[in-house]
Amino acid sequence: MNTLIQKLHNAKNSQELESIRLEALGKKGLITQKFSELKALEGEEKRQFAQTINTLKQEFETLHNAKKLELQTQELQESLKQEKIDVSLFTSRSHRSLGHPISYTKDRIIDYFMQLGYELRTGPLIEDDFHNFSALNLPEYHPARDMQDTFYFKDNMLLRTHTSPVQIRTMQEQTPPIKMICPGPTFRRDYDLTHTPMFHQVEGLVVDKGNQASFANLKFTLEDFLKYIFGDVKVRFRSSFFPFTEPSAEADISCVFCAGKGCRVCSDTGWLEVLGCGVVDEYVFEAVGYKNVSGYAFGMGIERLAMLTCGVGDLRSFFETDLRVLEQF
Ligand code: PHE
C-alpha cells in the first residue's frame, strides 16, 4: 500500500495516474484482491479485515481524486499556453480579411438600401407579445407562437422571433412616408445544420400615403437587390402566406451552385428560397392607427444569404470562432 501511495504522489500525468488506479482497484488490483481474501475468513476476524481494507480503499481514493484534480488543472494550463495565439508574432502572410461573413453580408445589404434612401433602424431584442405577434396579425393560437419556436420570459415578454416587430415600432414613432431597414439578431428554439437559436434578419418596410406603394415597387426593388447581392441570377416570386402581409410572396433565385440545373443544395429544383415579402396587411395599419396608406415589407435571413454567397455548408460554423474557418475570408 505504501508503494501505491508513493506512486500516486509521483504520478506525472493523467495516464500514469490511471494505470496506478488500475493497479490498486482494477480487476486484478491489489486492493481488489484483498477483498477476495475476505471469503476465506469468518466472524470477528472477517469484520476487522473488511474494515481495514475499506479504510485503505477510501484513503487511496481520496488521495487519487486530489491528485487527479491537480494533474487535470496542470494539463489544462499547459494546453491553454500552447494553444494561445500570439497576435504580435511576425508572419509573412497577410491576415487582412473581408470581416466575418455575417457582418460582411449585413454591410452589403445595408449599403444597398441606404443608397436608395432607406433609414437604418434598430429595435429591442426582448419584445412584448403585442409588437412581436398580435400587432402583426398573429392571433393567439397561431402555430408560430408555439412554445417550440419562441423563447418566453415571464409576463408575456419574449426574445423576438423575427425583426418584424420593428415595423410596428417604426410606424408608432413616425408618420408616413417611411422607408426603413432593420438588421439584427433574432431568436428561435431550433438547432441543426441550417438553424441556430440566434440568427440575424434584415427587415424592410416602405409606407406611403394613398396607394403609392405597390407590389410592383416591391418586386422591382427586390429583384434589383438580389442581383446586386448574387450577380447574374434569375429571380422569381412565388405566392406565399404571412399573417402581416397580403398578398404575400417568397422570392427565389436560380441556384448559385448549379446555375439552375438541379443539385443537392437546391434539392434538384434549380431554385433557392431567399426571402419573404408582401403588401402590408390592413390589419397591421389598423393596429398602429394608420389610415389611407399603403406599404410593403420584406424580411430575409442574413446567415442564409451569407451561406450562399460565401459557400459555407454548416450554419453553425459561423458562430464557432474557429480560425481555420474564419481565415478563409
Ligand atoms: N418575418 C418573416 C419571417 O421571419 C419575414 C417577412 C418579413 C415576411 C416581412 C414578409 C414581410 O419569416
Residues whose N, C-alpha, C, O or C-beta is under 5 A from the ligand:
A	BS01	LIG	T161 H162 S164 F242 T245 G276 C277 G278 A297 F298 G299
